[in-house]
Every structure is written in structure tokens, then in C-alpha cells.
Amino acid sequence: MTLNTQTLKFFDIKIGHFPDRSARWLLQDKENVRGLLEIIARELVDHIDFNQLTQINRSFIPDTLREQEADIVLSVPFKRELGTDEILIYILIEHQSTVDISMGFRVLYYMTQIWDFQRRESESSNILKNVLRFRPILPIVFYTGDSNWKYPLTLEPLMDIPEELSGFIPKFDILFLNVKETDLTELTKSGHPFGWLLTVLQKEQSDKETISRVIIDAISNIINLDKEQGVQLQLAINYFLLLILHRRSADEHEELIKLIDQEVPKLDYSLDSLNLSGLSTAKKIVV
């Protein structure tokens, strides 16, 4: 692979709110959603048909509340038990780059909006109320910030609750990944490329020697994937380039980009097949 001037110009397009937009872009990829769940809920992965993962249009939230909408809402078949019938579930992924004490409430709000959307759809389809079954929702908070997240993902931190009223507080589980504080072995134990990609994000603000080492380690592990998963390597390289150009100092750019170029010299690297919408509106460029 040779990263030419035209390509670097493409990647050097400044992206506002890079942590949030890049995380949303990564998680629009079905394999990365699988990789995320292999880290935080491995016991559920074999029940989910990721090939049928479908992104839901988030327009069900009113325009006045659009700034508060969840990052990604997906629907996917879920097998109750291996080899048995399937039900349709939702996966709700909320990315955070800052700590939010109100996250428990926000997730609950998004969940009720999704169920209300399902209710309104059933009414418009003339489905009887006694037939409607709300679909289970798997809520995930994907946190990539640097501050320590010390608040539980519940409603209790927002309330002054007498013991006598504690039973009236809604309770539900939320899957949580704190990328910066998760041990390397936990991120990579499944061997999925997304875990190795996260090891680079984890060290995005470390010294140049450390970030160089983790980039080399990540690429060397991802590059051994089966050929049919090669697109994951291309996506990872894209992400590493964007991370370097948006999160590292300018005097490091040339050296770190050259490092990537040296690590994957034989990669058939093309932006043609990758969806970079949401990161920029750049023209098609082939390296």
C-alpha cells in the first residue's frame, strides 16, 4: 500500500465531533457490532443473526428532541435457544465521549421511544392491542472518554429515594464498555478485529512510542484474518488514519502514517467499497 498525497488529503478533511461521528461510523458495520458484543456479552452472540442486522431510521423521535436521540438503533433476529424459533429484538447503542450522570434516564427514554414507535406502527397496521408484543431491547453504552465513569447506569443517582419507595424505581440492565479502562486481554480475548481496533483507540493520547507499538500490534493481529474478513482490515486502517490526523499532534502525522504504510505493504487497499458517509462527503478515491 502506498498512501499518496491525494489520499492523505481525503483523510485530512476535518471532521467535527470526531469521537462521536467516528464511533457511529464504526458501529454501522455489522461485524463491528458483533465484535462489540463479543467483548461485553459473549453469551448472547450465538443467538444473534448478525447477517440480518438492520439499522432503524431514527426519525421516530420528534425533530425537537433529535439532539437527544440514540446513536444507533438496530433490529435483528434472536434465537430463544439454539436451533429453536426466532424473535425480533432491537439493539440500542449509545456512544459517549463524556461522563453523563443521567445516562440511565436517557437510555430508558430512548427505549420507551422505540416501543412507542412500535405501538404506533401496529396501530397504523390495524394490529389488535392484545396481539401486540413489544420487542426486547438490548441497550449498550459505548464509552470512549478519558474521565473515570463512577456513576451507575441506573435512575438512583438522579433521585433522593427513601427506602420505602425504592421498589417503585424502574430497573433494567445496560451493557457497558469503558474502552479506556478495559484490560487489553478483555478487549482482545475473542480475537475479533474490533477488539484490536479498540486497543489503538484506548491509547490515542499516549506517547508516540506507545501509540506506534499498539498500532503495529493491532495491524499484525488483524492482518492474519481470513480473506473474507479483509474489509475489516481496510476499515481499521481507515480508522487509524483518521485517528492519527484528528487526535495526534501534527508533528507526528507523517511518521505514524508512514508506519501504517510499512505494516501493510501488500494490502489491496481501496476506498471504493467503503462507506465513509457520516465522516465526510469526499469524492471516491482509490489508493
N, C-alpha and C positions, 0 to 999 in steps of 0.2 A: 504494500500500500504506500502511495506517496500522497501526502496531504499538500496539495498545491495552493497557490495564492487565492484562487477563486473559491476553493472550498473553505479556506480559513475565513474569507470574507463572509461567506454564508454563516458560519458558526459565530462570527463576531457580531452578528446583529444583536443589539441589546434587548434583553427580554425583561420587562417589568415584572416584579413579584416572582422572580425566578424560582425560589424554593417551592412555592405553591403550584405554579404552572408546570414546572418540570416533573413534580410528583404526580400531578394529574395526568400528564402525558405518559409517564412510565406505566401507570396503572390502567391505562386504556388498552394495554396489551394483555391478552388473556393469560399468556404464560407467566407474566409478572404477578398477576393476581394469584395464580396457583403458587408461585414462589413465596408470596407473602403469607398465604395460608399454611404452607409447609413449615414456616417458621413459628407461627402463633397458634395454629390449630391443626396439627398434623393428623389428628384423629378424624377430622372431617373431610380430608382431601379425597379419599377414595369414594366418598358418597356423592361427589360433585362432578357433573359432566362439563368440564371447562370448555369443551369444543362448542357447546351450545350457550356459552356465556354471552349475554346480550345487554348492551348498555341502554338504559332507560332515559328517554328525554326528560330532563329536569324541569320542563315547563309547567309541571303540575303545581309548582309553587308560584303564588302571585308575584307580579312584577315588583310590587312594593316591598316584597320580602326576599327578592332574588339574591341580595348580597348575603343573606343568611342561609342560602341553600347548601345542601351537602355536596361534596366534591364529586363523588361518583356513586350512581345507583345502578346496580346490575341485577338481572334476573337469570336464573339458571336452574335446571332440573337437579333435584336432590333425591337420592335413593334412600328410602326409610331404612332398609337393611340391604346389604349387598345381595344382588340378584332378585330383589323384590320390586314392587311398583315405585314410581317416582312422584314427587310433588314439586311444584314450582316454588322457589324461595327467592328472596331478594338479598343481595349483599350491598351493604351501605358502607362506603369508605370515606372517612373524613380525614383529610390531611391537615396537620397543624405544624407550623414552624415556631409558634409561641405557645406558652402555657395559658390555658383558659380554665379558670375555676368553674365556669358554667357549662363545661363540656357535657356533663351528664344530662342537663336540661336540653342542650342543643340537640343531642342525639335523640332524646325522647321526642322532641318537637319534629325532627325530620321523620322519625318512624311514624308518628301519627299523621303527618302529611302524606306519606306513602300509602298508608292504609285508607286515608280519606280519598285519595286518588283512585284506589282500587274500588272503594264503595261507590264513588260517583260513576266510574266506568260500568259497574254492574247495573246501576240504575238506568243508565242510558241504553244498556243492552237488555233491559227488562228482565233481569235475573231476580228471582224472588229472594226476599231478605233471608228466609230460612234456608236458602241454598248457598248463599254467600259464605265463603270461608276465607278469612284473612290469611295471607301468606306469611310464613315466618320470615323474620328479618335477621340477618347476621350483621350486627354493627361492628365496625372496625375503626379505631382511631390510630392513624399512622403519623407518629410524631418524630420530626427530624430536627427539632430545635436543640439549642445548647443548654438551656436552663434546666435545672432539676424539676421534674414534674412530681410534685409532692402531694397533689390533691387526688383523692379517689374519684373514679368516674361514676359518681352517684349524685343523687339530689341532696344528700345530707349536708355537704359543705355550704349549701345555699340557704339552709334553714336552721332556726333555733328550735330544736324539737324536744318537747317533754317526752319522757319515756312512755307515758300513757298514749301518745299519738304516733309512736314510731311505726306501728303496724299499718298505718294509713299512707305511708310513703311508697310510691311505685318503685319496684325493684326489678332490675333486669341486668343481664351480663353484657359487657362490652369487651371485645378483644382489643388489646392494646400492644403496640410495638413502639418502644422508645429506642430509635435507631442508635443514638449516640451512647446509650448506656447499656446496650445489649452486648453480651460477651461474643467475641468473634466465633467461637465454636457453636453458639446458638444460631447465629446468622447463617453459618455455612454447613451445618451438620447434615442437611438434606442433599447437599451437592448441587442445588438448583442455582443457575446463573444469577438470579435476582439477589440471592444472599451475598454472592461475591460482589455484585454491583454495590450493595449497601455498605460493604466494608470500605469502599472508597468514599462514599458519602459520609460515613462515620468519621473519617479522618480529614474532612475537607478543610479544616482550619489548623491542621497540624503543620509542623515544619516541613520544608521542601524534601528532605531526605525521607521522612516518614511517608508523605503522600506519594513520592516516587516508588517506594517499596510496595505500598499497598496496591498501587496501580499495576505494577508488574505482577504481583501475586494474583490479583483478580483476573487479569488478562490470561495468565498462564493456566489458570484453572478453567476459565470459560472457554478457552480456545480448544480444549480437549473434548468439547461436546460432540454429539453425533451431528452429522452434516445437516440433518433435517431441522436441527435447532440452531443452525448458524445465524439465523436472523437475530437471535438473542445476543450474539456477539456483536453484530452490527449495531444493534440498539444500544448496547453497553458502551461501545466506542463513541457513538454519538453523544451519549450522556456524559462520558468522561471529558470529551472536548468542551461541551457546554459548561460543565462544572469548572473546568480549568479557567475558561475565559470569563466566567461570571463570578467565581468565588475565590480565585487566586490572584495575587498581585501581578501586574503587567510584566514586571521584570522576570517572572518565572514562565510566562506563556510559551516562549519559543522552546525552552529546554524540555518542559513537560510534554508538549505536543510532539517534539522530536522523539521523546522516549516512547510514546504510543506508536509512532510511525515505525520505530525499530522493533517493537514487540510483535507486530502483526504484518510482516513484510509480504506475506503471500496471500493475504486476505483479499478475496474478490469483493471489493467494498463499493457499494453503490447506494446513493441516497434515493434512487428512483423508486424503490419498493417500500420505502419507509414513510410513515405518516407523521409529518412534523407539524401538522396543523395544531394550533394552540401554543406553539412555541414561536412561530414566525410565519410570514406569508411569502417566504423566499421562493424563487424560481427553482425548477428542477436542476440539480447539479450532480454530475457523476464524477467521482474521483478517478 
